[in-house]
Amino acid sequence: MNVILGYACPEDAEAVGRLHYTCRQETYRGLLPDSCLDGMSAEKTAPFNEIRYITDIER
């Protein structure tokens, strides 16, 4: 198996948001209250990821 790593850019924010959302749902379901996890969404996470990547790039 070959793995290629690269830097995320603002255009990746939506995909990274979906990844974070899916990982949280699969990891924490049963450990955190359902109401906490049910209030999360990939769409809510994407803007945070975009801001973070823009900030990292400008350093």
C-alpha positions as CSV (number, residue, x, y, z in Angstrom):
1,M,0.0,0.0,0.0
2,N,1.3,3.5,-0.9
3,V,0.3,6.5,1.0
4,I,0.8,10.0,-0.2
5,L,0.5,12.9,2.3
6,G,0.1,16.5,1.4
7,Y,-1.0,19.7,3.0
8,A,-4.7,20.5,3.2
9,C,-5.9,23.7,1.7
10,P,-9.1,25.7,2.1
11,E,-10.7,23.7,-0.7
12,D,-10.3,20.6,1.4
13,A,-12.3,22.0,4.3
14,E,-15.6,20.3,3.4
15,A,-13.9,16.9,3.0
16,V,-12.0,17.3,6.3
17,G,-15.2,18.3,8.0
18,R,-16.9,15.1,6.8
19,L,-14.0,13.1,8.0
20,H,-14.0,14.7,11.5
21,Y,-17.8,14.3,11.7
22,T,-17.7,10.6,10.7
23,C,-14.8,9.9,13.1
24,R,-16.5,11.6,16.0
25,Q,-19.8,9.7,15.4
26,E,-18.0,6.3,15.2
27,T,-15.6,6.9,18.0
28,Y,-17.8,8.6,20.6
29,R,-21.3,7.0,20.0
30,G,-22.1,5.2,23.3
31,L,-19.5,7.3,25.2
32,L,-21.1,10.7,24.9
33,P,-24.8,11.5,25.1
34,D,-26.6,11.0,21.7
35,S,-27.9,14.6,22.0
36,C,-24.3,15.9,21.9
37,L,-23.4,13.9,18.8
38,D,-26.7,14.4,17.1
39,G,-26.1,18.2,17.2
40,M,-22.9,17.9,15.2
41,S,-22.7,18.0,11.4
42,A,-20.0,18.1,8.7
43,E,-21.4,21.4,7.5
44,K,-20.8,23.0,10.9
45,T,-17.2,21.7,11.0
46,A,-16.1,22.8,7.5
47,P,-15.9,26.6,8.2
48,F,-13.6,25.9,11.2
49,N,-11.4,23.7,9.1
50,E,-11.2,26.4,6.3
51,I,-10.1,29.1,8.8
52,R,-7.6,26.8,10.4
53,Y,-5.9,25.9,7.1
54,I,-5.8,29.5,5.9
55,T,-4.1,30.4,9.2
56,D,-1.6,27.6,8.9
57,I,-0.7,28.5,5.4
58,E,0.0,32.2,6.3
59,R,2.5,31.3,9.0
